[in-house]
């Protein structure tokens, strides 16, 4: 999906870019497959902020995307490709032979009129088809991968992401994640063949603060610009450095470069190689 640039008619448009939505074939979502999204503003049931920098934004409807696709050996025809405001990837409206409609993630190369099939047996490894990992040819890129059998896809669901299937060893399948991490999952986990579409989503330049506010993000203030009572980095006269041995979160925990993964987590034994840290 290409990126479109506006004429620089204002400071906000001069540095911004938008996606070209020419691939989309339907503007309004399917009424039976949406629900109202209740906005919380990052607050819990007691009114306390538990997630900072959230609030406002344009009203949205949640699209009920089927990440499981448990209707096995039933071909579904792609009827439309739609925009989903809740994710970077596009979604595809598919219809089964009995008239039932469902939303699935749109994959690169998936077009209106294509047929996609989900099966527990080996089928053709074409874009959009879903089957257990043990039935997928080695080296194929996959998306919407289950972490546990029958729990639904949770990995590689973002725009432009995919996982490389390396093969099967015993009862485990070896996967190379988008982060570079190599890990194993059960060979009975389902996965869809292909790559999630709309890979250019990451190249969009928002241009002005207002577009970010429309997405539901509120401003982020630097800790060193606060008072000492509000942040460990706060205080001092003028532009002072952090003044600590290590930078900290607002709650005093170490930040930036600190491992946050629990070393006692059960799934650690399934990680073959950790992701490589990027050098600055």
Protein Blocks (a to p, Z undefined) as FASTA:
>chain_A
ZZdddddfbfklmmgccddfklpcbfbdcfklgccdddeklpafkopafbghiaejiddd
dddddfkopaghiacddfbdcddfkbfbdcdddddfkopacdddddehiaehiacdddfb
dcdddehiacdfklpcehiacehiafbghkbpaehkbghiacddfbdehjaccdddfkop
acdddfkbccdedjdehkllmmpcghiaklmmmnopacdddfklmcfklomkggcehjad
ekpabdcdfkopaeehiafbdfkbfklmmpmbdcddddZZ
